[in-house]
Amino acid sequence: MHDRTETDMGFYADRIVPRLCHLAMRNRRLVPYRQRVVGAATGRVLEIGAGSGLNLPFYGARVRELVALEPSPRLLAMARRAARAAARPVEWIEGSAEAIPLDGRSVDTVVTTWTLCTIPDIGRALAEMRRVLKPGGQLLFVEHGLSPDARVRTWQNRLTPLWRPLAGGCHLNRPIRALIESAGFAIRDLRTGYMPGPKVMTYLYEGRAQP
């Protein structure tokens, strides 16, 4: 029974979760956030957790080179197909944000969109993002996370242990601003607030930080 359960969960994580992530991230309400965050990227860009490639249409002319990092082989395959219609070449890397295979100080912009919630060792991943950024570079982000409302926070903390294995490791309760700042970034711009939907998963942090 134990072996079968592990097999079932492996199948769910490998086959079902990538498709669910793709469908959830196609929400039209996310488009304005992508336009603002992804559209502000410049120079050599590293996208963390590129998923199925939904950000590709929003990169502008100021992007000189795009490197996309994604740990899921299935999402990466979907992104490669999406890239065929993109206006620019993309360097795809199957790998983890906890060990970014790029030289230090080699990237102008790091982009994360609804990604920091799923990375197991978020502190190490943010340290890696800081390592690869050039002095004066920027981290552009839009993430969902811990609400300032006590009642919502209580439910986020209660639901996260149940939600995480069903949603590809997603934490509902990560304090995004505190995590970014504790990794040595200075936040230069920040917008917060709820988007439409269940409050436990729709409190967003959108902004720009520098190493």
C-alpha positions in Angstrom: 0.0 0.0 0.0 2.8 2.4 0.9 4.6 1.8 -2.5 1.3 2.2 -4.4 0.6 5.5 -2.6 4.1 6.8 -3.5 3.5 5.8 -7.1 0.1 7.5 -7.2 1.6 10.7 -5.7 4.5 10.6 -8.2 2.1 10.2 -11.1 0.0 13.1 -9.7 3.0 15.4 -9.2 4.6 14.5 -12.6 1.5 14.4 -14.8 -1.4 16.2 -13.2 0.1 19.1 -11.3 1.9 20.6 -14.4 -1.4 20.6 -16.3 -3.3 22.1 -13.3 -0.6 24.8 -13.0 -0.9 25.7 -16.6 -4.7 26.0 -16.4 -4.6 28.0 -13.2 -2.0 30.4 -14.5 -4.0 31.1 -17.7 -6.4 33.2 -15.5 -7.1 36.4 -17.5 -7.0 38.4 -14.2 -3.2 37.7 -14.1 -2.5 39.4 -17.4 -2.2 43.0 -16.1 0.3 41.8 -13.5 2.4 40.0 -16.1 2.3 43.1 -18.4 3.7 45.3 -15.6 6.2 43.0 -14.1 7.5 41.1 -17.1 7.3 44.2 -19.3 9.8 46.0 -17.0 12.6 43.5 -17.6 15.7 44.7 -19.3 19.1 43.3 -20.5 20.0 39.7 -19.9 17.0 38.3 -18.1 16.6 35.1 -16.0 13.0 33.9 -15.4 12.7 31.7 -12.4 10.0 29.0 -12.7 9.1 29.8 -16.3 6.3 27.2 -16.1 4.5 26.6 -19.4 5.8 29.8 -21.0 2.9 32.1 -20.3 5.2 35.1 -19.7 6.9 34.9 -23.1 4.5 37.4 -24.9 5.1 40.1 -22.4 8.9 40.5 -22.7 9.7 43.8 -24.4 12.3 45.2 -26.8 14.7 46.1 -24.0 15.4 42.4 -23.3 18.6 41.5 -24.9 18.7 37.8 -23.9 16.2 35.6 -22.1 17.2 32.6 -20.0 14.3 30.5 -18.5 14.7 28.1 -15.6 12.1 25.5 -14.8 12.4 22.3 -12.7 9.4 20.4 -14.2 10.2 18.6 -17.4 6.6 18.6 -18.5 6.1 22.3 -18.0 9.4 22.9 -19.8 8.2 20.9 -22.8 5.0 23.0 -22.8 7.1 26.1 -22.6 9.3 25.1 -25.5 6.3 24.6 -27.7 5.0 28.0 -26.7 8.3 29.6 -27.5 8.0 28.6 -31.1 5.5 31.5 -31.5 7.6 33.9 -29.5 9.5 36.8 -31.1 12.8 36.0 -29.5 15.0 33.0 -28.8 15.0 31.6 -25.3 17.7 29.6 -23.5 15.9 26.9 -21.6 17.4 25.3 -18.5 15.8 22.4 -16.6 16.9 23.0 -13.0 16.2 24.4 -9.6 16.4 28.0 -8.3 18.3 26.6 -5.3 21.3 26.0 -7.6 21.2 28.3 -10.6 23.7 27.2 -13.2 24.8 30.7 -14.2 27.9 32.7 -13.3 27.7 35.3 -10.5 26.9 38.9 -11.5 25.9 37.8 -15.0 22.2 38.8 -15.1 20.5 42.2 -15.3 17.0 41.2 -14.3 15.5 38.2 -12.5 11.8 37.7 -12.9 9.5 35.6 -10.7 5.8 35.4 -11.2 3.8 33.2 -8.7 6.9 31.1 -8.2 8.3 31.8 -4.7 5.5 30.0 -3.1 6.6 26.6 -4.4 10.4 26.5 -4.0 11.3 24.2 -1.1 14.4 26.2 0.2 13.2 29.7 -0.6 16.1 31.3 1.4 18.7 29.5 -0.6 16.9 30.3 -3.9 16.7 34.0 -3.2 20.4 34.0 -2.2 21.1 32.4 -5.6 19.1 35.1 -7.4 21.1 37.8 -5.6 24.3 36.0 -6.5 23.6 36.0 -10.3 22.4 39.6 -10.4 24.8 42.3 -11.5 25.4 45.3 -9.2 22.4 47.6 -9.9 20.4 44.7 -11.3 16.8 44.1 -10.4 14.5 41.4 -9.1 11.0 41.9 -10.5 8.2 39.9 -8.8 4.5 39.3 -8.4 3.7 36.6 -5.8 0.9 35.6 -3.6 1.6 35.2 0.1 0.8 36.0 3.7 -2.1 38.4 4.3 -1.9 41.3 6.8 -5.4 40.3 8.0 -5.3 38.1 11.1 -8.3 36.0 10.2 -7.0 35.3 6.7 -3.6 34.5 8.0 -5.1 32.0 10.4 -6.8 30.2 7.5 -3.6 30.4 5.4 -1.7 28.7 8.1 -4.4 26.0 8.7 -4.8 25.2 5.0 -1.2 25.3 3.8 -0.2 21.7 5.1 -3.3 20.3 3.2 -2.9 22.5 0.1 0.9 22.1 -0.4 0.9 18.4 -1.6 -2.1 19.0 -3.9 -0.7 22.2 -5.5 2.9 21.4 -6.4 4.4 22.5 -3.1 2.5 25.8 -3.0 2.6 27.6 0.3 -0.3 30.0 1.0 1.4 31.7 3.9 4.9 32.9 2.9 5.8 36.4 4.0 7.1 37.5 0.6 8.5 40.9 1.6 10.3 39.6 4.6 11.8 36.7 2.7 13.1 39.0 -0.1 14.6 41.5 2.4 16.1 38.8 4.6 18.0 37.5 1.5 19.8 40.9 1.3 17.6 42.7 -1.3 16.4 46.2 -0.9 12.8 46.6 -2.0 12.5 49.7 -4.2 8.8 49.5 -5.2 6.0 47.4 -3.7 2.3 47.1 -4.3 0.1 44.8 -2.2 -3.5 43.9 -2.1 -6.1 41.3 -2.9 -7.1 40.3 -6.4 -10.5 38.8 -6.9 -10.9 35.3 -5.5 -10.5 33.5 -2.2 -8.6 35.7 0.1 -6.4 32.9 1.4 -4.7 32.7 -2.0 -5.1 36.1 -3.6 -3.1 38.5 -1.4 -0.4 39.7 -3.9 3.0 41.3 -3.6 4.1 43.1 -6.7 7.4 45.0 -6.9 11.0 45.5 -7.7 14.0 44.9 -5.5 17.8 45.3 -5.9 20.8 43.4 -4.4 
